[in-house]
């Protein structure tokens, strides 16, 4: 059947280290049989993972002694029906200003080892990490 529902949330850290979450209308998705009148747990999961990942990224930058500027993490969680099983897919898009790709890749690897959501996803959620340089 393919993808039934997708939620997307962005966490942003600007120069003053504030985290801002952009969450669209929070409702249970009608695509998976809900009435559409309550908070969507998929969106909340994406929000939590984005927040955890961006906080872990700050910790990783400190560990690796990498100076970071403005950073955003957009997490897209998709719910798909594959072989009559519901499957979760995650795509984390990390935008880092002023960091070359190799340094960003190293930073993301360390971040994945710190973020509890990323660690929990291993073997459970098909996850892709994308790095976007600004």
C-alpha positions, 0 to 999 in steps of 0.5 A, a space after each residue: 500500500 505504501 506511505 499512509 502518513 508523514 509528519 515533519 517538524 523542524 528544530 532550529 538553534 540560532 545564534 542565541 541557542 534558542 530552540 524553535 519547533 515548527 509544528 503544523 496542525 496537530 491532529 491524528 491522521 485520517 489516513 490511518 483510521 483516526 477521526 482527525 480531532 486530537 494530537 498526532 503522535 507521529 508529529 510529537 515523535 518527530 518533534 521529540 527526535 528533532 529536539 533531542 538530535 539538535 541538543 545532542 549535536 551541540 554536545 557533540 560539537 563541544 566534544 569534538 571542539 567544532 564551532 557551530 553557528 545556526 543549525 536546524 534539524 528537520 525530522 520527517 517521520 513516515 508511516 507506511 504499510 509494508 507486507 501488512 505491517 506498519 513500518 516507520 521511516 525517518 529522514 533527518 535533514 541537518 542544515 549546518 552553516 559554515 561547516 564543510 561536509 566532512 566535518 559535518 559528517 563527523 559531527 553527525 556520526 558523534 551526534 547519532 551516538 549521543 541522541 537517545 532517539 537515534 540510538 533507539 532507532 537502530 534496527 527498529 526504524 529505517 533512518 536516513 540522515 542528510 547533511 545540507 551545507 549552507 
